[in-house]
Amino acid sequence: MFTSKYLTPSTSSKTDIQKDLEKIRKLTNASEEESTVDAVKRVVEKLESTNNILQSLNSVEYFMNELQEVRSILNADSEESTLNAVKRFVAYATTPKAPLSYITPEGCVKLPKFAMVALGLKDGGGVVFHTTDKEGQVTILSNEEALKLLGE
């Protein structure tokens, strides 16, 4: 028969079963109109609902711990949102670490794509360097533009 820490083991007598049912009704706070089975179902549903809530809370706790770890890795301060910290990190991680342009010791120049397009030399070509009156400033012209300036 039914046994729990709230109910004593019962015999099969009708009186004992009725006593057990009354104990169950009291434990489940069954109303006069509610059957014992419905009261037990209601309590079980509440327990399942409570269990689902607890599982959800455990998931939220796990997620929050993961977020804290991410924030720590990204060195996010208390004022910065996690999303902004991730965006900052992605921007840093995807930025080329080498300079966009440089001149080798042999004098070879590497130009960024935007400069090549602006010069009309997407696939490469000849250029002319023109010095200006300002110290440290040089203008780069395509061969075609340089010839136009020279009137040829």
N, C-alpha and C positions, 0 to 999 in steps of 0.2 A: 504493500500500500504506500500511499504518499508520505514522504518524510522530509522534513526540513528542520532548520534550527528553530523555526517558529511553531511548527506543528509537531505533535507527538505522533509516533507510529500508531496507526489505527487498526482496528480489527475490521472484519467485514460486516459488523452489525450495523443496522440502519441508523441507530442512534449515534454511533461513533462517526459514521459518514456525515450525518447531519451536523454534528458538532464541528467536524473538520471543515465542512462547507461554510459554516458560520464564521469560523476563524479566518478562512480565506476572504469572505465578504468584508470582515472588519479590516483585514490587512490591505485590501484593495479599495477601501472606502466605497463599496458598492452602494448605490442608492436603492431605495425600495423598488423602483421601477426597473432597475437594471438586473439582468440575470448574472449569476456568478461567472458564467463563461464569458459574457461580454465584459465584465469587470476585469477579469484576468487578461483578456485580449487587450483592453485599454491600457492596463499597467505594462504589459509586454511591449506594446507599441511605444509607450513613453520611454521605456528602457532602451528600446532600439533607437528611438529618436535621440535620446541622451547619448547613446554610444556613437551615433553618427556625428553628433556635435563634438564629442570628445575626439573622434578621429579627425574631424575638420580642424579642431584646435591644435592637435598634434601636427597636422600638415602645415598649418600657418606658422607654428613655432619653428618647424624645420626650415620652412622658406625664409623666415626672418633671420635665422641663424646663418643660412646660406648668403642672404643679402649682406649681413654684417661682415662675413668673410670677404665677399666681393668688394665691399667698401674699404676694408682694410688693405686688400691687395692694390686697389686703385688710389690709395692715400686720400680718400674723400674726407673732407672735414665736416663738422656738424652742420655747417651752413649750406653745403653743396648737396643737391639731390643725387640719388644713385644714378638716375638717368643721365644727368649732366656729367657725372664722373665717368660713366661709360662712354659718352660721346667724346669727352676730352681725351680719354685713353685711345679710342679708335682713331681720332684725328691725329694723335701723336704717332700711333703705331703705323698708320698708312702714309705718313709724310716721309718722302725720301730723305735719307740721312746724308746723302752726298749732295754737294752743291748742284744747282741746276745748270750752271755754266762754270767753266774753268779754262785755264790756259796751261798746257803742259810745259815742262822745261824746254821742249823742242819748239814751242810756239804754236802747237795745234790748239785750236779753240773748239770747245764744245758749247753749242748754243741750245737754249731750251726750245721746244717745239714752237711756242708762240712767237719767238723771234724769227725762226726760220719761215713761218707762215707770213709774218709781217714783211719779211724781205722778199717774199715771193719765191722762196727756195725750199719748198716742202721736202723735196727729194735731194737737197744739197746743191751746191754750186759755188761759184766764185764770189768773193766779196772784196770790198775796198775799205780800208780803215782810214778815216779822215780825222785829223786832230783838230781840236777847237782851241779857242783862246783860254778856256778854263783848264786849270791844272787837274790832271787825273781824269780827264774826260775825252773819250774817243767816240766818234760816230761810225757805225758800220753801215755800209751801203752795198746793195747788190751791184754787180758789174754793170747791169743795165742802167740803174739809177745814177751811178757814178759817171757813166758816159753821157747821160742826159745833162748832168750838171756841167760837164766839160764842153757841152755843145756839140757833141759828135753823134 
